[in-house]
Amino acid sequence: MKRLLKNSALAALGVSLIALAGSAYAQDKKVLGVALPNLTNPYYVAMKKSFEENGAKQGFEVRVLIADNDDAKQLSQIQTMVQQGVNAVALNCVSSGPCVASVSELNQAKIPVFTINLLPDPEGLKAEKLKVEQAVQTDQKAGGVYIGKQLLKDIGADGKAVVGIVGEPTSVAANARDDGFKEAVASNPNVKFVALVNGKVEETTSLKVTTEMLQGHPDITVVYSDTEPSALGAIAAIEQLGRDDVKLYAFVDKLGVKHIQDNTTLKAGAIQEPAKLAQIQVENIKKFFAGEKLAPVIDSPPLLVNKDNAADVVDKAY
C-alpha cells in the first residue's frame, strides 16, 4: 500500500512537472497580435502571409485580425487583443486619425505597439502623449525619386518632356511620391509639368481624367501616376487615343509590373514590398524583447522596376 501511494505521488509529481514545463514553454512563446485593414487588397494578403511566416521563424505565436476597412471594428479588435493579453501588437491603421484610439488602448494596457505602413496621426499621438515603439513604412518619396531618375536616364541628359500627373491630391503618401518625382527631375530644365488631375485611385476615373488631360494638353509626352489603379486607367486612355508618343511612369503592383515587362506604354515604376515591411517589423519586435534599443522610424525604400528587372520582379509582386 505504501509503495502504491509512493508511486501515485511520483506520478502526480511527474504530471505537475510536465504541466509546469508546458506552462513555462507557453510563457516563452510570446503572442504577437497583428491588426490589418482588409484582405481584399493583395498588398495586405502578402503582408499577412509574411507576418505569419516570419513570426513563426522568430518564435512568435501570431494572431491576425482583419478590420474590413472599419475603424470601429479595428478598435474593437484591439480591445480583444488586450483582453487576450497578447505580448505585442503590429498595427496597420485603417485610418490615421481614428487609429490613435487603438494606440491609447494598448498604451493603457502596457502592451508595446508597433505601427506599419499606414501610421496613426502623429499630432494625435503627441496630444495624448502616446507611445509607439517603432514605425515601419515605405519611403514613398524615395520611390518618386527613383522613377524620376529613371525618366531622366531614358530621355537623356538634355532630353525634353512635358509631364501630366494623374494623382490623388488628398493622400499624404501620394503627395510624397509626387514630390520625390518632381525633385528628381528638377535638375533638367527641359522637363515641364503642365497638368495635375485627380484619378481618385480608381481605374475608371483615371481613364476619364487622363483622356481629358491629354485632349486639353496635346503637347504632353509623359504621364506620371502615383498609384497602380491610376496607371491602369492612364494606359487605357493613352492607347484609346492612339498616343504612341506618350510614355507612362508610375507606382505599380503586379499588373503594372507586367506592363513594364511588355515595355510599350508603361516604361518604369516603383513597387512597394509589404512582405519586406512585415519581415522588418517582426525582426525588430524580436530585438525589442531582447532589450535592444530601436530606431523610432524605419523608412524602407520601394523597389525600382524597369525593363531590365521586370521579368524577375513579376512573380514576387503582390
VOPAGU-2260 file (C-alpha; in pm, 1 decimal, decimal comma):
REM VOPAGU-2260
SITE   aa  ch    i         X         Y         Z
SITE  MET   A    0       0,0       0,0       0,0
SITE  LYS   A    1     284,2     238,9      92,3
SITE  ARG   A    2     456,8     155,7    -235,7
SITE  LEU   A    3     130,7     226,0    -425,3
SITE  LEU   A    4      94,5     562,6    -251,8
SITE  LYS   A    5     458,7     640,1    -325,2
SITE  ASN   A    6     414,0     551,1    -692,5
SITE  SER   A    7      98,1     763,0    -709,0
SITE  ALA   A    8     280,7    1057,2    -554,0
SITE  LEU   A    9     566,3    1023,0    -802,3
SITE  ALA   A   10     321,6    1001,8   -1090,0
SITE  ALA   A   11     143,8    1313,6    -965,9
SITE  LEU   A   12     477,6    1490,2    -932,0
SITE  GLY   A   13     565,5    1390,8   -1287,7
SITE  VAL   A   14     237,5    1531,2   -1417,4
SITE  SER   A   15     299,2    1852,5   -1224,1
SITE  LEU   A   16     647,2    1888,9   -1368,5
SITE  ILE   A   17     515,7    1833,2   -1720,3
SITE  ALA   A   18     243,4    2092,4   -1659,1
SITE  LEU   A   19     498,3    2338,1   -1527,6
SITE  ALA   A   20     723,6    2275,9   -1824,3
SITE  GLY   A   21     431,1    2327,7   -2060,8
SITE  SER   A   22     337,1    2646,3   -1877,3
SITE  ALA   A   23     693,9    2774,1   -1899,4
SITE  TYR   A   24     700,7    2698,7   -2269,9
SITE  ALA   A   25     374,7    2886,6   -2320,2
SITE  GLN   A   26     518,7    3183,8   -2137,5
SITE  ASP   A   27     834,3    3173,2   -2351,9
SITE  LYS   A   28     634,6    3173,1   -2677,5
SITE  LYS   A   29     520,1    3532,6   -2698,1
SITE  VAL   A   30     195,9    3617,2   -2875,9
SITE  LEU   A   31     211,4    3881,2   -3148,7
SITE  GLY   A   32    -119,6    4037,8   -3241,7
SITE  VAL   A   33    -144,9    4176,2   -3594,7
SITE  ALA   A   34    -419,4    4421,7   -3694,1
SITE  LEU   A   35    -469,3    4471,2   -4069,1
SITE  PRO   A   36    -728,7    4682,2   -4256,4
SITE  ASN   A   37    -852,5    4424,0   -4510,3
SITE  LEU   A   38    -770,8    4120,7   -4721,6
SITE  THR   A   39    -936,4    4248,5   -5040,1
SITE  ASN   A   40    -612,9    4427,1   -5131,0
SITE  PRO   A   41    -337,3    4183,5   -5238,9
SITE  TYR   A   42     -95,6    4414,4   -5055,6
SITE  TYR   A   43    -238,3    4304,8   -4720,3
SITE  VAL   A   44    -265,2    3940,4   -4824,7
SITE  ALA   A   45     111,1    3946,3   -4883,7
SITE  MET   A   46     169,3    4129,3   -4556,2
SITE  LYS   A   47     -43,3    3880,7   -4357,0
SITE  LYS   A   48     145,0    3583,1   -4501,0
SITE  SER   A   49     478,5    3746,7   -4420,7
SITE  PHE   A   50     376,5    3821,0   -4061,8
SITE  GLU   A   51     273,4    3458,7   -4013,1
SITE  GLU   A   52     583,2    3309,0   -4173,7
SITE  ASN   A   53     837,1    3546,1   -4020,4
SITE  GLY   A   54     658,3    3542,2   -3685,8
SITE  ALA   A   55     692,6    3165,0   -3673,1
SITE  LYS   A   56    1062,4    3190,8   -3762,6
SITE  GLN   A   57    1118,2    3431,9   -3475,4
SITE  GLY   A   58     930,5    3212,4   -3226,3
SITE  PHE   A   59     605,9    3410,5   -3201,5
SITE  GLU   A   60     251,6    3284,8   -3196,5
SITE  VAL   A   61      86,7    3517,8   -3448,5
SITE  ARG   A   62    -281,2    3614,7   -3427,2
SITE  VAL   A   63    -412,4    3821,9   -3719,2
SITE  LEU   A   64    -737,7    4018,1   -3707,9
SITE  ILE   A   65    -888,0    4189,2   -4014,1
SITE  ALA   A   66   -1091,9    4508,9   -3973,7
SITE  ASP   A   67   -1267,7    4510,5   -4314,4
SITE  ASN   A   68   -1178,0    4879,3   -4353,4
SITE  ASP   A   69   -1386,9    4968,3   -4046,9
SITE  ASP   A   70   -1222,8    5195,8   -3787,6
SITE  ALA   A   71   -1466,0    5096,5   -3512,7
SITE  LYS   A   72   -1411,2    4727,2   -3585,0
SITE  GLN   A   73   -1035,3    4771,4   -3568,2
SITE  LEU   A   74   -1062,9    4941,1   -3228,7
SITE  SER   A   75   -1283,3    4656,1   -3106,2
SITE  GLN   A   76   -1027,1    4404,2   -3229,8
SITE  ILE   A   77    -750,0    4586,9   -3045,5
SITE  GLN   A   78    -961,3    4569,8   -2729,4
SITE  THR   A   79    -999,2    4194,9   -2788,2
SITE  MET   A   80    -621,4    4160,6   -2815,5
SITE  VAL   A   81    -584,1    4348,5   -2486,4
SITE  GLN   A   82    -827,8    4110,1   -2319,1
SITE  GLN   A   83    -636,4    3813,5   -2459,1
SITE  GLY   A   84    -314,5    3950,2   -2312,6
SITE  VAL   A   85    -103,9    3949,2   -2626,6
SITE  ASN   A   86     259,3    4046,0   -2572,7
SITE  ALA   A   87     284,2    4299,2   -2858,4
SITE  VAL   A   88      75,2    4436,2   -3143,9
SITE  ALA   A   89     168,8    4519,9   -3501,7
SITE  LEU   A   90     -87,3    4778,2   -3610,3
SITE  ASN   A   91    -164,9    4882,0   -3968,0
SITE  CYS   A   92    -426,1    5154,6   -3926,4
SITE  VAL   A   93    -746,3    5163,5   -4126,0
SITE  SER   A   94    -737,7    5543,9   -4093,7
SITE  SER   A   95    -469,8    5757,1   -3928,2
SITE  GLY   A   96    -694,8    5972,1   -3705,8
SITE  PRO   A   97    -922,2    5708,0   -3550,5
SITE  CYS   A   98    -621,4    5478,4   -3508,9
SITE  VAL   A   99    -494,4    5695,5   -3222,7
SITE  ALA   A  100    -763,6    5538,2   -3002,8
SITE  SER   A  101    -619,0    5191,7   -3069,2
SITE  VAL   A  102    -273,3    5306,3   -2963,6
SITE  SER   A  103    -427,5    5455,5   -2648,6
SITE  GLU   A  104    -590,8    5121,5   -2558,4
SITE  LEU   A  105    -259,3    4940,6   -2596,3
SITE  ASN   A  106     -65,6    5201,8   -2400,3
SITE  GLN   A  107    -313,7    5179,1   -2113,3
SITE  ALA   A  108    -271,3    4802,1   -2110,2
SITE  LYS   A  109     107,4    4844,2   -2123,4
SITE  ILE   A  110     123,7    4633,7   -2439,9
SITE  PRO   A  111     400,5    4756,3   -2674,5
SITE  VAL   A  112     261,9    4873,2   -3008,2
SITE  PHE   A  113     448,6    4877,0   -3338,0
SITE  THR   A  114     290,1    5050,3   -3635,7
SITE  ILE   A  115     331,5    4959,6   -4001,2
SITE  ASN   A  116     250,6    5105,2   -4342,5
SITE  LEU   A  117     -42,1    5340,9   -4264,2
SITE  LEU   A  118      52,5    5502,6   -3934,4
SITE  PRO   A  119    -156,6    5676,1   -3665,1
SITE  ASP   A  120    -184,8    6053,9   -3677,0
SITE  PRO   A  121     137,8    6191,8   -3523,2
SITE  GLU   A  122     -33,0    6504,7   -3387,9
SITE  GLY   A  123    -297,6    6289,1   -3220,7
SITE  LEU   A  124     -31,2    6071,6   -3060,4
SITE  LYS   A  125     153,4    6379,1   -2939,2
SITE  ALA   A  126    -160,0    6544,9   -2798,2
SITE  GLU   A  127    -244,0    6236,9   -2590,7
SITE  LYS   A  128     121,4    6163,3   -2504,2
SITE  LEU   A  129     100,4    5816,6   -2652,0
SITE  LYS   A  130     392,1    5591,3   -2737,2
SITE  VAL   A  131     469,0    5377,5   -3040,5
SITE  GLU   A  132     782,1    5165,3   -3003,6
SITE  GLN   A  133     865,7    5175,6   -3373,4
SITE  ALA   A  134     701,5    5261,0   -3705,7
SITE  VAL   A  135     791,9    5076,4   -4025,3
SITE  GLN   A  136     682,4    5229,8   -4352,1
SITE  THR   A  137     763,2    5257,1   -4719,9
SITE  ASP   A  138     972,4    5559,7   -4809,2
SITE  GLN   A  139     717,6    5695,8   -5054,5
SITE  LYS   A  140     924,5    5996,2   -5155,9
SITE  ALA   A  141    1221,4    5774,2   -5240,7
SITE  GLY   A  142    1002,5    5581,3   -5483,0
SITE  GLY   A  143     915,7    5901,6   -5664,5
SITE  VAL   A  144    1284,5    5991,0   -5678,5
SITE  TYR   A  145    1371,2    5651,3   -5829,2
SITE  ILE   A  146    1107,6    5690,3   -6100,8
SITE  GLY   A  147    1215,8    6046,1   -6178,3
SITE  LYS   A  148    1578,8    5944,1   -6216,5
SITE  GLN   A  149    1473,5    5663,0   -6449,1
SITE  LEU   A  150    1284,1    5913,0   -6664,7
SITE  LEU   A  151    1593,2    6134,9   -6688,8
SITE  LYS   A  152    1802,7    5833,0   -6784,2
SITE  ASP   A  153    1552,1    5733,8   -7052,4
SITE  ILE   A  154    1528,0    6077,8   -7218,3
SITE  GLY   A  155    1898,2    6159,2   -7190,3
SITE  ALA   A  156    2084,8    6441,2   -7017,7
SITE  ASP   A  157    1934,1    6718,1   -7233,0
SITE  GLY   A  158    1611,3    6540,2   -7315,9
SITE  LYS   A  159    1274,4    6711,0   -7314,3
SITE  ALA   A  160     949,5    6601,2   -7152,3
SITE  VAL   A  161     611,2    6761,5   -7098,0
SITE  VAL   A  162     453,8    6590,3   -6798,5
SITE  GLY   A  163      98,7    6547,4   -6677,2
SITE  ILE   A  164      30,4    6386,3   -6338,1
SITE  VAL   A  165    -259,0    6154,3   -6255,8
SITE  GLY   A  166    -252,6    6168,3   -5877,6
SITE  GLU   A  167    -450,7    6168,1   -5555,7
SITE  PRO   A  168    -404,5    6516,3   -5403,3
SITE  THR   A  169    -576,2    6425,5   -5075,0
SITE  SER   A  170    -333,1    6139,8   -4999,3
SITE  VAL   A  171     -21,1    6213,9   -4792,8
SITE  ALA   A  172     157,3    5911,6   -4941,2
SITE  ALA   A  173      67,9    6005,4   -5298,9
SITE  ASN   A  174     182,5    6363,6   -5246,8
SITE  ALA   A  175     515,2    6240,3   -5107,8
SITE  ARG   A  176     557,4    6025,4   -5419,0
SITE  ASP   A  177     482,9    6324,9   -5641,3
SITE  ASP   A  178     727,4    6545,3   -5450,1
SITE  GLY   A  179    1006,1    6291,0   -5492,8
SITE  PHE   A  180     939,9    6261,3   -5865,5
SITE  LYS   A  181     941,7    6639,0   -5914,2
SITE  GLU   A  182    1261,9    6682,5   -5713,7
SITE  ALA   A  183    1439,2    6412,2   -5914,0
SITE  VAL   A  184    1365,4    6574,6   -6249,1
SITE  ALA   A  185    1422,1    6933,5   -6132,4
SITE  SER   A  186    1784,6    6919,1   -6246,2
SITE  ASN   A  187    1665,7    6912,1   -6608,2
SITE  PRO   A  188    1504,2    7244,9   -6707,9
SITE  ASN   A  189    1362,8    7079,6   -7019,7
SITE  VAL   A  190    1118,7    6874,0   -6810,8
SITE  LYS   A  191     798,9    7075,2   -6762,8
SITE  PHE   A  192     480,4    6998,8   -6568,5
SITE  VAL   A  193     159,5    7122,7   -6728,3
SITE  ALA   A  194    -127,3    6942,5   -6553,8
SITE  LEU   A  195    -238,9    6754,7   -6242,7
SITE  VAL   A  196    -564,9    6558,2   -6239,3
SITE  ASN   A  197    -722,1    6352,0   -5962,3
SITE  GLY   A  198    -757,1    5986,2   -6053,0
SITE  LYS   A  199    -902,5    5908,1   -5707,2
SITE  VAL   A  200    -707,1    5578,7   -5708,8
SITE  GLU   A  201    -973,3    5440,8   -5944,3
SITE  GLU   A  202    -908,6    5293,5   -6287,8
SITE  THR   A  203   -1229,9    5420,6   -6448,7
SITE  THR   A  204   -1191,7    5771,6   -6304,8
SITE  SER   A  205    -828,2    5780,9   -6414,1
SITE  LEU   A  206    -922,2    5672,1   -6766,0
SITE  LYS   A  207   -1163,5    5966,1   -6786,8
SITE  VAL   A  208    -939,6    6235,9   -6638,3
SITE  THR   A  209    -630,6    6120,1   -6828,8
SITE  THR   A  210    -825,8    6131,8   -7154,2
SITE  GLU   A  211    -940,1    6485,7   -7075,3
SITE  MET   A  212    -587,9    6588,4   -6971,2
SITE  LEU   A  213    -432,0    6460,1   -7294,0
SITE  GLN   A  214    -700,8    6624,5   -7503,2
SITE  GLY   A  215    -652,6    6954,5   -7319,7
SITE  HIS   A  216    -272,3    6933,8   -7336,2
SITE  PRO   A  217    -180,6    6759,3   -7661,7
SITE  ASP   A  218     185,3    6852,9   -7603,3
SITE  ILE   A  219     214,2    6605,2   -7310,3
SITE  THR   A  220     476,2    6336,2   -7377,1
SITE  VAL   A  221     495,3    6176,2   -7029,9
SITE  VAL   A  222     222,7    6080,3   -6783,9
SITE  TYR   A  223     318,6    6009,2   -6424,1
SITE  SER   A  224      75,4    5818,1   -6199,7
SITE  ASP   A  225     123,4    5774,5   -5825,3
SITE  THR   A  226     -94,0    5460,8   -5786,0
SITE  GLU   A  227    -148,9    5145,5   -5992,3
SITE  PRO   A  228    -525,1    5197,7   -6049,2
SITE  SER   A  229    -443,3    5541,4   -6191,9
SITE  ALA   A  230    -167,9    5388,3   -6402,0
SITE  LEU   A  231    -401,9    5126,2   -6549,0
SITE  GLY   A  232    -658,1    5394,9   -6632,1
SITE  ALA   A  233    -385,7    5610,6   -6787,6
SITE  ILE   A  234    -265,2    5320,7   -7005,3
SITE  ALA   A  235    -619,2    5270,8   -7135,8
SITE  ALA   A  236    -654,7    5642,7   -7211,4
SITE  ILE   A  237    -321,1    5663,1   -7392,7
SITE  GLU   A  238    -397,6    5355,3   -7602,4
SITE  GLN   A  239    -756,7    5456,0   -7682,0
SITE  LEU   A  240    -637,3    5797,0   -7803,5
SITE  GLY   A  241    -367,0    5632,2   -8013,3
SITE  ARG   A  242     -97,3    5840,0   -7842,0
SITE  ASP   A  243     202,6    5616,5   -7905,0
SITE  ASP   A  244     424,9    5917,2   -7836,6
SITE  VAL   A  245     314,4    5934,1   -7470,9
SITE  LYS   A  246     502,1    5721,7   -7217,9
SITE  LEU   A  247     391,8    5636,1   -6864,8
SITE  TYR   A  248     589,6    5616,2   -6537,5
SITE  ALA   A  249     407,3    5504,6   -6223,7
SITE  PHE   A  250     385,4    5338,5   -5885,3
SITE  VAL   A  251     264,7    4987,3   -5962,0
SITE  ASP   A  252     160,8    4647,4   -5831,5
SITE  LYS   A  253     163,4    4312,0   -6012,3
SITE  LEU   A  254     -36,6    4418,7   -6320,3
SITE  GLY   A  255     179,7    4725,9   -6357,0
SITE  VAL   A  256     495,7    4516,3   -6344,7
SITE  LYS   A  257     356,4    4304,2   -6630,0
SITE  HIS   A  258     303,0    4620,7   -6834,1
SITE  ILE   A  259     661,2    4730,0   -6760,7
SITE  GLN   A  260     779,6    4387,4   -6874,8
SITE  ASP   A  261     592,0    4446,2   -7201,9
SITE  ASN   A  262     753,4    4796,5   -7204,0
SITE  THR   A  263     534,8    4963,6   -7463,9
SITE  THR   A  264     343,6    5240,1   -7281,4
SITE  LEU   A  265     449,7    5186,6   -6918,9
SITE  LYS   A  266     827,1    5223,7   -6912,0
SITE  ALA   A  267     921,0    5205,6   -6542,8
SITE  GLY   A  268     779,6    5226,9   -6192,3
SITE  ALA   A  269     825,3    5158,8   -5824,8
SITE  ILE   A  270     666,2    4879,1   -5626,7
SITE  GLN   A  271     610,3    4858,8   -5252,7
SITE  GLU   A  272     713,6    4542,9   -5071,4
SITE  PRO   A  273     459,4    4461,4   -4798,5
SITE  ALA   A  274     620,4    4126,3   -4720,7
SITE  LYS   A  275     951,9    4300,6   -4660,0
SITE  LEU   A  276     789,0    4556,9   -4428,4
SITE  ALA   A  277     633,1    4279,4   -4218,7
SITE  GLN   A  278     963,1    4090,9   -4203,9
SITE  ILE   A  279    1144,8    4403,3   -4084,0
SITE  GLN   A  280     883,0    4465,9   -3818,9
SITE  VAL   A  281     883,1    4110,0   -3682,4
SITE  GLU   A  282    1262,9    4106,8   -3663,7
SITE  ASN   A  283    1262,9    4435,4   -3474,7
SITE  ILE   A  284     990,8    4323,2   -3233,1
SITE  LYS   A  285    1215,6    4027,3   -3154,1
SITE  LYS   A  286    1503,5    4271,7   -3089,2
SITE  PHE   A  287    1275,5    4480,5   -2866,5
SITE  PHE   A  288    1204,4    4182,8   -2642,5
SITE  ALA   A  289    1577,8    4108,8   -2634,9
SITE  GLY   A  290    1629,8    4453,1   -2484,6
SITE  GLU   A  291    1774,2    4626,4   -2789,6
SITE  LYS   A  292    1705,7    4994,9   -2848,1
SITE  LEU   A  293    1509,8    5055,3   -3168,5
SITE  ALA   A  294    1508,2    5348,1   -3409,2
SITE  PRO   A  295    1169,4    5523,5   -3381,7
SITE  VAL   A  296    1103,6    5500,7   -3757,8
SITE  ILE   A  297    1226,8    5274,5   -4034,8
SITE  ASP   A  298    1174,1    5400,6   -4390,0
SITE  SER   A  299    1210,5    5109,9   -4630,4
SITE  PRO   A  300    1259,6    5221,4   -4991,7
SITE  PRO   A  301    1038,7    5065,4   -5259,1
SITE  LEU   A  302    1185,8    4870,0   -5547,8
SITE  LEU   A  303    1250,8    5037,3   -5884,1
SITE  VAL   A  304    1113,1    4826,6   -6169,1
SITE  ASN   A  305    1225,2    4877,5   -6529,9
SITE  LYS   A  306    1264,5    4665,4   -6841,4
SITE  ASP   A  307    1586,3    4515,5   -6701,5
SITE  ASN   A  308    1436,5    4356,3   -6388,3
SITE  ALA   A  309    1060,2    4335,5   -6457,2
SITE  ALA   A  310    1076,3    3968,1   -6556,4
SITE  ASP   A  311    1240,3    3883,2   -6222,1
SITE  VAL   A  312    1005,8    4100,4   -6017,4
SITE  VAL   A  313     672,1    3998,2   -6170,6
SITE  ASP   A  314     642,2    3670,1   -5977,0
SITE  LYS   A  315     736,8    3842,1   -5648,9
SITE  ALA   A  316     491,6    4130,1   -5687,7
SITE  TYR   A  317     168,2    4128,4   -5489,0
